[in-house]
Amino acid sequence: MNPKSEHLVDLIFKKLTIYNKKIFLEKENLNKFILSLFKEN
């Protein structure tokens, strides 16, 4: 993953954890999900 993509995943992860503390989210799972979205296009 390139640095821009990694930075984007970090930003999304931070925003999601700030806005909704009830969601149990692992960064690796978020990363896999975002990569799967990019691969489909």
N, C-alpha and C positions, 0 to 999 in steps of 0.2 A: 504494500500500500504506500502510495506516495505521501509526502508530508502534508500536502493540502487536504487530502482525504482524511488523514489521521487527525488533523486539526478540526475538521468539520465534525467528525465523530465525537471528539472531545467536547466541542461546543454543544452539540445536541444532547450528549449525556449530561452535561452540567445543567442545561436548561430543564431537562426532564426531571432530574432529581430535585431541583429547586422548586419547581411548580407543583409537583405532586409527590409528596414524601411517602405516600401509601404504596407506590409502585416499587416492587422489588426488581431492580434492573441490574444485570451484570453487563459490564462494558464489553466483554467478549461477545455476548449474545447480540448486543446492539451492533457491534462491528460486523458480525456475520450477516445480520439482517440487511444492513445497508449495502454490503458488498453483493448480496444476492439481488438487491434491487438494481444495482448497476449492471450486473451480468445479464439480466433479462432484457435490457434495452439494447 
